[in-house]
Amino acid sequence: MSNTSYFYLRNDQYNATIAYRRNEDGTVSYGASFCRPTDSFVKTMGRKIAEGRMINNAVQVFEAPSERWSLHEKIVDSIQYNLPSYAPRRFSNRA
């Protein structure tokens, strides 16, 4: 998909690749892939997994900000709050 964008998160608990695209209705669809910091990080593999999840799982952000960094934060917040089945539990910020 030519209109797919990506960003990465890294810390001491996980490495994440996020794929997203803006939809015509103003929403943003996204998917993510995760690996442990001790695993080998392969950018192309992370992108393929994240994009596949974006296409097949149809998770969306509504009222998506136009500014890229704000959108990235909103996507991460959405993943942490909604915790898709493929996301590690430690990624959640829920109590």
C-alpha positions as CSV (number, residue, x, y, z in Angstrom):
1,M,0.0,0.0,0.0
2,S,1.6,3.2,-1.1
3,N,-0.2,5.4,1.4
4,T,1.0,3.4,4.4
5,S,3.2,5.2,6.9
6,Y,5.3,3.7,9.7
7,F,6.9,4.6,13.0
8,Y,8.8,2.8,15.7
9,L,8.9,2.6,19.5
10,R,11.8,1.2,21.5
11,N,12.3,0.8,25.2
12,D,13.7,-1.8,27.6
13,Q,10.6,-4.0,27.4
14,Y,9.7,-4.1,23.7
15,N,10.4,-2.9,20.1
16,A,7.2,-2.0,18.2
17,T,6.6,-1.2,14.5
18,I,3.4,0.7,13.8
19,A,1.8,0.9,10.3
20,Y,-1.0,3.3,9.7
21,R,-3.0,5.1,6.9
22,R,-5.4,7.9,6.7
23,N,-8.9,6.9,5.4
24,E,-11.2,9.1,3.3
25,D,-13.6,9.5,6.2
26,G,-11.0,11.1,8.5
27,T,-10.2,8.1,10.5
28,V,-6.8,6.4,10.7
29,S,-6.4,2.6,10.5
30,Y,-3.4,1.0,12.2
31,G,-1.7,-2.2,13.1
32,A,1.4,-3.0,15.1
33,S,4.1,-5.7,15.5
34,F,6.1,-6.3,18.6
35,C,9.4,-8.0,19.6
36,R,11.5,-8.2,22.7
37,P,14.6,-6.1,22.8
38,T,16.6,-9.3,23.0
39,D,15.2,-10.5,19.7
40,S,16.7,-9.5,16.4
41,F,14.8,-6.5,15.1
42,V,14.2,-6.8,11.4
43,K,12.6,-3.7,10.0
44,T,11.1,-5.3,6.9
45,M,9.5,-8.1,8.9
46,G,8.0,-5.7,11.4
47,R,6.5,-3.6,8.6
48,K,5.0,-6.6,6.9
49,I,3.4,-7.9,10.2
50,A,2.2,-4.4,11.2
51,E,0.7,-3.7,7.8
52,G,-1.0,-7.1,7.7
53,R,-2.6,-6.4,11.1
54,M,-3.7,-3.0,9.9
55,I,-5.4,-4.5,6.9
56,N,-6.9,-7.5,8.6
57,N,-7.9,-6.2,12.0
58,A,-9.3,-2.8,11.1
59,V,-8.5,-0.9,14.3
60,Q,-9.2,2.8,13.9
61,V,-8.5,6.1,15.5
62,F,-11.3,8.6,15.2
63,E,-10.8,12.4,15.2
64,A,-7.3,11.8,14.1
65,P,-5.0,14.9,14.5
66,S,-3.4,16.2,11.3
67,E,0.0,16.7,12.9
68,R,2.1,13.6,12.6
69,W,3.6,13.4,16.1
70,S,0.2,14.0,17.7
71,L,-1.2,11.2,15.6
72,H,1.6,8.9,16.6
73,E,0.8,9.6,20.3
74,K,-2.9,9.0,19.7
75,I,-2.2,5.7,18.0
76,V,0.1,4.5,20.9
77,D,-2.6,5.6,23.4
78,S,-5.2,3.7,21.5
79,I,-3.1,0.5,21.5
80,Q,-2.3,0.9,25.2
81,Y,-5.9,1.4,26.1
82,N,-7.6,-1.1,23.8
83,L,-4.7,-3.6,23.9
84,P,-5.3,-5.6,20.7
85,S,-5.0,-9.4,21.1
86,Y,-1.6,-9.4,19.4
87,A,-0.1,-6.7,21.8
88,P,1.9,-7.8,24.8
89,R,0.1,-7.2,28.1
90,R,3.0,-5.0,29.4
91,F,2.3,-2.6,26.6
92,S,-1.0,-1.7,28.3
93,N,-1.3,1.4,30.6
94,R,-4.5,0.2,32.2
95,A,-4.4,-0.6,35.9
